[in-house]
């Protein structure tokens, strides 16, 4: 699985979040695993973390501002 594939899939899942933010989030999550010795599950872990972060961002964008 490539970063590009993951970005495309996450953009479809979170249409309210712009593609640049999705890509930045995915790359940042991958960066967190840079030193990992076992790499087999990194794509799964990255996607889970990115989904969690993008879900929070999407919810914040949809909340009406309170005065």
N, C-alpha and C positions, 0 to 999 in steps of 0.2 A: 504494500500500500504506500502510495506516495503522498507527500504533503498536498500536492495539487488535488489528488482524488479526495482527500479528507476535506479540504477547503470547499470543493464543489458540493460534497454531501452535506456539510454543515451550513453552507449558504442556503441550500434548499430547505433545511430544517429550521433555519432562523432568518427568514426573508427580511425582517425588520432591522437586521444588523448588516452594515455594509461589508462588502467582500474584503476590504483592506483590514478591517477590524478582525474578521474571522481569520484571515491569514496570519496576522500578527499574533493572535491568541494561540493558534496552532503552533507556530514557530517558537513562541515563548514556552509553551508546554514541552515541546521537544527539547528545548535548550535545558530544561530542568533535569532531563535524563542523559545529558551529555556524558557524564562520568559513570553511567550504569554499566556494570560488568555483564549482567545478563540482559540481552537485548530483545529476546523473543516476544515479550508482551508489551513492549514500549508503544507500538501503534495503538493498541487497545487502551492502554492507560492514558495516552495523550488524548485520544478522542473522548474518553469519559471526562477527563478534566476540562477539556475545551468545551464540551457540551454544558458542563456545570457553569463555567464562567460565562458562556454566551447566553445561557438561560437567565442568569442573573442580570446580565446587561440588557437583554430583551425585555425583561420585566420592568426594569427601571425606565426604559424608553417608553413603555406603554402606560406608566403611571401618570395620572394627571397631576400637574403641579398644584400644591396647596398654598393658599395665601394666608 
